[in-house]
């Protein structure tokens, strides 16, 4: 019985716990930044946002953080709405850096400076070729290459 009062106090204290003030909703910050910084962001009338997911973050060789978002939209009013798919990049302060168009090669996961895609990038012909986008030299110096990675490169042989 001597533990009844301390346990009650602990229960009251735990019941009032909240998330730390420094916890943030990264996706929400990136969404707001995209709305302000991306001139082609869906306007909600002719182009409708259907998907905006934070895939993760990448790290450059100099330690800069780059957030990656998978953004999809459709053209409104069409019998078969056409899609607008982009891999969207943001800096460590959640500011819009730019985007890469894709058709079916959606971003899958981040690993260090590498972003793995579902197959080879298919929306930016000639610019970047491969199933991996590398930001080790920063966003302004993106590179791409093909790497064997099950789930990304296209088959069980990889």
Secondary structure as GFF3:
##gff-version 3
##sequence-region A 1 158
A	DSSP	alpha_helix	4	15	.	.	.	ID=ss1
A	DSSP	alpha_helix	26	37	.	.	.	ID=ss2
A	DSSP	beta_strand	47	59	.	.	.	ID=ss3
A	DSSP	beta_strand	65	75	.	.	.	ID=ss4
A	DSSP	beta_strand	83	91	.	.	.	ID=ss5
A	DSSP	beta_strand	96	102	.	.	.	ID=ss6
A	DSSP	beta_strand	107	111	.	.	.	ID=ss7
A	DSSP	beta_strand	114	117	.	.	.	ID=ss8
A	DSSP	beta_strand	132	134	.	.	.	ID=ss9
A	DSSP	three_ten_helix	139	141	.	.	.	ID=ss10
A	DSSP	beta_strand	143	145	.	.	.	ID=ss11
###
